[in-house]
Amino acid sequence: MQHPGWPARLAYGPVELAPLRRGDAAEWSRLRLANESWLRPWEPTAGVAWSVRHTPAAYRLMRRSVARRARAGTSMPFAVRVEGRLAGQVTVDNIVRGALRSGSLGYWVDRSVAGRGMASLAVALVCDHAFGPGGLHRLQADIRPENGPSQRLVERLGFSREGLLRRYLDIDGDWRDHLSYALLAEDSPRGVLAVWASRSPRV
């Protein structure tokens, strides 16, 4: 069964987004292992070592899980490629339809592409897709107060801070406060990509 906005392929400049590929297991594992110190502070607590959680076999299990949620219409899980190379993921998860039409935004990128505007470009493309073909009205991004770069990313794209969620998620070994950001479809009449383009260097 297909759901609004999924499956999809998005692209602009050097950035492409598409469903996770079966053949990406080894590269995903390599990236996640190489980026442990960069990503671990923002990742959910787990009872097993990072190395065990990020094997090719773990990727295959994760891919099947997110594919099931995508088929159920509760997730839009994108792999991010920069200049053809796997470089991260952007996911709209916990999608609720009906009167709410909302989803939760999550993302990570390889440290080697951070600071080049690629992560914000990928997020902008996904936001426009979620509000357009995806039929959503609201996207929420919950970010730890310590994660300044992620806060700046969503703020540059027009997200508004709505409040503090106390001890909201079990992240990196403890219950962590999160700042709640949200973007509504009508907040960017010309599209989130246009906001990104107005605030970022050309790619």
N, C-alpha and C positions, 0 to 999 in steps of 0.2 A: 504494500500500500504506500502511496506517496502522500505527503502532507505539504501544506503551503510552505514554499521556500526550500524544499529539500527533495532530492539532492540538488546541489548547485555547484557551479564553478565561477569564481570571481577573479578578476585580474585588473591590475593597473600598474604601469611601469614594470619594475622588476619583481613585483609581488604577485603571487598567485595563491588562491585558496581553493581547496577541493576536498572531498571526503578522503579520509585516511586510506592509504593503499596497503594491501596485503604485503607487498614487497618492501615496505619501509621499516620492517622490524629491526634489522641490524643497524641502520642509520639512526633510528629513533633511540635505540639502546645506547649507541655511542654518544649521541648528543646529551642524553639525560645523565649519563655517568660523568661526562666531562664537565657538566654544568651543576654538579651537586652543590657546591658552596654558593653558587649564584641563585639557585632555585629553592633549596631546602627550607630557608626561613619562611617561605610563603606557602609551603605544601602541607596538606593534611597529615596529622600524626598517623604513623603506622607501626605495627608491632614487629615488622621485619626490616632488615637492613636495606639501605638505598640500593645497593648493588643487586639485591634479590628482587626488589620491586621494579627494576629497570632492565631486565633481560629481554632478549627477543621474544621469549615465551610469554613474558608479562605483557609485552606490547600486543601480542596476538589476543590474549584474554581481554585487555582493555579495548582493543578495536572491536571485538565481538560485542562487548557490553555497550559501547557507545553506539554501535550500529543498531542494536535492539532499541535503544532509546530514540534514535532517529526515526526508525520505522514506526515507533509508537507515537511520534509527533511531539515528544517532549524535549528534544535536543536537536541542535544543528552543529555538529562537530567538524570543524575545518582543520586540515593540515595547512600550515603556512610554508610556502616556498619562496625563497629570495634568489633570484637569478637561477632558478631551476633546482636549487638545493634545499632539502628539508631544513627548516629553521625554527619551527615552533608549532603552536596550536592556538586557535581561537575557537571558543565554544560558547554558544548560547544554550544554556541548560535550564532545567526546571521550568520549561515553557508551560504556561497555563493559558488556555483559550477562554472562550466565553466573554463575560463582561470585563475581565482583567486584561487579557492579551499582553502578557508580560513574560520576560525571561531574564535569567541571570547571566551576566557576561563574565567569562574567565579567559585568561590568556597567559602564555609564556613564550619567550623567544630565546634562542641561543645567544649567549653573551657576546659573541663575535659580531652580531648584527645590531646589538643595542646601541642607542645613541645616534642612529642614522635615519630615524624617522620611519623605519620599516614596520615596527610594531604598531605605531599609531596609524599608519596607512592601512595595515591589515585590519585593525579594529574598526576604522572608519568604513572600510568596504563591507564588513560584516554588519555594522549598524545599519547602513543604508539598505542592505539586503533584508535584514530582519524587519525593518519598518516598511519596506516595499513588498516584494514577493512573499516575505515571511508573515505579513499581516499583523505584526505586533505593534503595540502602542507605547510600551515602556520597556526600557532595559535598565537593569540595576547592576552596579559593580560595587562589591564590598571589599575594602582595601584596608590592610593594617595601617595604623597611624605611622609606623616606622618606615613604611614603603613610600618614600617621597617620589621616586621616579614614576611609580604607577599612578599616584595621585595626580602628578603633573600631566601624565599622558591623557587621562580621562578629562581633566579640566581643560586642556587644550582643545579637546573635541567637543566641548560644550556641556559636559555633564555637570550637574549641580550637586553640591554636598547637602544631604538631607538630614543627617544626624549621626549619632554615635550608637553603635550596637555593642553593648557591654558583654565581654566574655562570650562572644558570639559563636566562634568556631574553634574546634580543637586543631590547632596548627602548630607544627614543630614542637610537640611535646607539652603544650599547655593550652588552656582556654584563652583566646586572644580577643581583645577589643578590635572592632572594625569600624571604619568610617563608611557610611552608606552613601553612594553616589547614584544618581539616576538621570536618564535622558529620555525625553518624550519625543514622539514622532514630530510634533509641531514645534519643537525647540529649534530645529534646523530646517527651515522651509526649503532651502536650496540643496539640502543634503549634507551629511556629515563629511563626505569626501571633499566638498567645497570648503568646509570649515578647515579641514586638514590642509588643503592646498593653500589657503590664505595665511596659514601660520607655520608652514614648513617649507624648506628649500625644495626646489624642483628635483624630481628624480628621473 
